[in-house]
Amino acid sequence: MQSSTDVLFILLGAIMVLAMHAGFAFLEVGTVRKKNQVNALVKIIMDFGISTIAYFFIGYSIAYGIDFLQAGPSLIDNNGYALVKFFFLLTFAAAIPAIVSGGIAERAKFNPQLIATFFLAGFIYPFFEGISWNGAYGIQDWLENSYGFGFHDFAGSIVVHAVGGWIALAAVLLLGPRHGRYGKQGEIFAHPPSNIPFLALGAWILTVGWFGFNVMSAQEVDGISGLVAVNSLMAMVGGTLVACLVGRNDPGFVHNGPLAGLVAVCAGSDVMHPLGALITGGIAGGLFVYAFILTQNKWKIDDVLGVWPLHGLCGLWGGIAAGIFGQLSLGGLGGVSLVSQLIGSALGVSIAFVGGFTVYGILKLVFGLRLSQEEEYDGADLSIHKISATPPNE
């Protein structure tokens, strides 16, 4: 039975993760070109609104089997704990389209993205969430019976970040690069960030909110652990330092470094030794820089914010790292299986990529995903700019 203290605890966590969406917004605003900043801001808050509707009416029931429309008076049991738990987990679900938004920025149509958001938050994400965090379909039982322990993802390296990142990769591949990003002879034309201070502000908001994301994943006061907080800190620092070193002091890499470390430590933050968390974060920081350069320059995948390297690959590394540094032999607390981590991580990214490719592929066929070349050059989705920038009486 949860107490009023538990309700307050998880409510504060929900508010901290809700605030992270401002971080997503400013990270994107600082990275895209100035003409697309208004579109980015509107898109993030609208995605959150659509995610709330989809997750409330459909997604939460898929993941946990709870239908709020039939719950009745039980909603106020335990001081309404069930409701604030929904609020907390909603903020995780809404992170999926926020992650995708950064990858498809500057050339995606506004309305099709809102439709995609509904299906991602209402169906694709909750499907794997239920498998990982609610034991749906017997997969966790099978892993535990076969390999000693089930798939462990304390705060969402795979469930949230890798899923979001691999969905984004599918969307980016279907969209294609921005006009003028790559030349016909293989040239690469830089589109540098428009506002480094905004980018940095977004990174800092995300970093601070992440301690609610990780620590409050305990969901009850009795489950709170200082180990989770310190491991988050150490991974953040490791990611920052290595990203700065490998990225040669580039401010974009430096400010994404802590995010890479925090993405990676989510899964094992409750079972790793702080030194293991430092190493996990450091590897993630280097992985992000290397993968970002590789995807942009060699593979010519125009992932604007690098969300596949940051969330998709660093999240995947985090799921695996939990099975490595969570081992007793490496200073961890145990209770994890590397084989289960590999299988669970592979399952998560597979569901995400196939689900993302299906959703965005259908939308591409039915509505189209891309703005016209004229709209892209003038500023993504002109209707958003006209509504936002023109006073009502003019």
Secondary structure, 3 states (H helix, E strand, C coil): CCCHHHHHHHHHHHHHHHHHHHHHHHHHHHHCCHHHHHHHHHHHHHHHHHHHHHHHHHHHHHHHCCCHHHCHHHHHHHHHHHHHHHHHHHHHHCHHHHHHHHHCCCCECHHHHHHHHHHHHHHHHHHHHHHHHCCHHHHHHHHHHHHCCCCCCCCCHHHHHHHHHHHHHHHHHHHCCCCCCECCCCCECCCCCCCHHHHHHHHHHHHHHHHHHHHHHHCCHHHCCHHHHHHHHHHHHHHHHHHHHHCCCCHHHHHHHHHHHHHHHCCCCCCCCHHHHHHHHHHHHHHHHHHHHHHHHHCCCCCCCCHHHHHHHHHHHHHHHHHHHCCHHHCCCCCCCHHHHHHHHHHHHHHHHHHHHHHHHHHHHHCCCECCHHHHHHCCCHHHHHHHHCCCCC
